[in-house]
Amino acid sequence: MEKVLIDDMKLFKYLSRLKYSPSGKSYAFIVKSASKENSYHSAVYLCNSQKEIIPLTEPKGNVGFFEWLDDENIIFSEIRDEKIKNRIKEGEEISSFYKISVKGGEAAHLFDVNLKAADILPLGDEKYLISAVFNNAYPDLSGKDDFEKSKLLKEFKKEQDYKVVDELPFYFNGKGFINKMRSRLYIYEKGNLTPITGNLYNTNKFALSPCKKYILHTGLEYEDIMDQRSEINLYDIEKKETLNLVGLKYYISAIDFIKDKIVFAASERKLFGTVEDPDFYCVDINKNVELLSKFGKSVGSLPGSDCRLGGGNSFKEYNGALYFISLDNHYTDLYKLDLEQKSIEKITDFKGSIDFFDISHEGIALAGFFKDHLQEIYEIKQNDLEKISKFNAWVKEERYYSKPVHHVFTDKDGYEIDGWALLPKDYDENKKYPCILNIHGGPKAAYGDIYFHEMQYWASEGYFVIFSNPRGSDGKGNDFANIRGIYGTVDYEDIMLFTDEMLKKYPAIDENRLGVTGGSYGGYMTNWIIGHTHRFKAAASQRSIASWMSLTYTSDIGYYFDTDQARADAWNNPKQVWDMSPLKFAENVKTPLLLLHSDEDFRCGIWEAYQMFTAVKLRGVESKIFIFHGENHELSRSGKPDHRERRLLELTSWMDKHLK
């Protein structure tokens, strides 16, 4: 087998948005792949009743999203017309929609809308529900001729030299500055757009009733500070009236229609704050809210991988029951909520990751990672998985694969901690090898034993790679995930205990050639570790945190997430804020430190890297910042292909320099 190559990720296929046709006889999904233009192509693919997978749209196209119109036709969003491309360059907001038959042929243009559309649902009779980004500062171009449009757009462009900020959040990772921008719902009919939510109302989730007469949506109106709770509203399409069913009480993670009820997964965050797992509720037309199940586990969470782009259904009604995915330990499986019994049943146990799914009377189709393979399409047949696609089969067939070896140990408080080791290519237990400790983000996230490109690459390059799910991780309930106010204590102890256990189990690991890396919370922990121990000879801190104080008042989510996680702020227990900051312990650092950061990361701003770099540089520690222009917090997962490759190259070169 050949070694894993650093640029293999440019050849991977990334799957998303799987949806059955109305009859359930076929389904479609989106396939993304890296382009030569340092971006990603996306196309709609069909799996027909003969289980043949064929592209419906041009594989090198740029489809945004799609939906079934009927059993034979699909509507999708894509900018194809050169004139419209030029108008967009001039500043116009336009989305184009096309129809294509599953029998093949050319796509037919349906209509354009003056919106940055994000999704569409057909309502019947050439009427559509459209979700779009609405900018309150953008000029109203409706009814204007070309001269008037040009004048208004020039004025708008001129104003882009200035930024006005008067609300929280004012920017958001991956979206840029979002001051006075909202996610808004519209109904499109015969060239007319009618908004059904206000210009300051931000829609979080929405669903269409099976009869297509009602639109369910969650969100809230704000013009100062956005609350993280959501209302639940029901819009009557015929009457054009909105009924508020639930006020601002719950933090809602999923919602859908089931028969004459509305079921939602939500928490009140009274016990565990922002990391609290949801329970299941239902609400009826009379505004009666009923608790269905105290589930107390994550909904929609997945084990980590750097081989995903986009998602799909994680929560779906079928035949009067609710199906959803949940992370249990380090595997994601499918669960069923029975409304009558008010019971939840785990219906799969495939030891992998169901990333998203859809369900019909024909069965269940899904995309996920199983049996050491990258993402593929599967169907559930007689409680077993049948692989339908082979988009990424070449990886297992042609590349060395280091199968993760699972280990479980118990920490000082009696919690079971899961961890894994990847053995280096051509492993010889009589030799000594360098080792990289990789720490996940979150902290409420989780590693599993599914394919992870960067770690497989390191194993191919002759490294042991070790990774674990310490306290604070997802998949083991609220209590396990709750490290609010104690970051850098029990989690640090678990990670160090795991490292010690791996050194005992694998004498071939050279304890004098240990490296540590991680991103986001993993970057925080990398910075924290090198301020508390000198056992690591190299560190690479990615999209990291240096000071809890600066993070709280600069992060897009800092004003609610970081104060909750620290259980303190600058005025209430500032000592705790400082005590949890890696910057406090930077004077102890001796480990060579590489900081990888993106200049448009608004989750953990680049100033966090600047602070850590300056602090250790002043103390004579070898250190370097590598900055990625135009990238954000998601660089390693969805950044531009060349940038993702360069990031992994810089990180690996740093480890090679100090550990080899």
Beta strands, then each sheet from edge to edge (+ up, - down):
strand 1: 14-20
strand 2: 27-34
strand 3: 40-47
strand 4: 53-55
strand 5: 66-68
strand 6: 73-77
strand 7: 95-101
strand 8: 108-113
strand 9: 116-124
strand 10: 127-135
strand 11: 171-172
strand 12: 176-177
strand 13: 181-189
strand 14: 192-195
strand 15: 201-208
strand 16: 214-221
strand 17: 230-236
strand 18: 241-258
strand 19: 261-267
strand 20: 279-283
strand 21: 289-293
strand 22: 315-318
strand 23: 321-328
strand 24: 331-338
strand 25: 343-346
strand 26: 353-360
strand 27: 363-369
strand 28: 376-381
strand 29: 384-387
strand 30: 405-410
strand 31: 416-422
strand 32: 433-439
strand 33: 464-469
strand 34: 509-519
strand 35: 538-542
strand 36: 593-598
strand 37: 623-628
sheet 1: 1+ 2- 3+ 4-
sheet 2: 5+ 6- 7+ 8-
sheet 3: 9+ 10- 13+ 14-
sheet 4: 11+ 12-
sheet 5: 15+ 16- 17+ 18- 19+ 20- 21+
sheet 6: 22+ 23- 24+ 25-
sheet 7: 26+ 27- 28+ 29-
sheet 8: 30+ 31- 33+ 32+ 34+ 35+ 36+ 37+
end
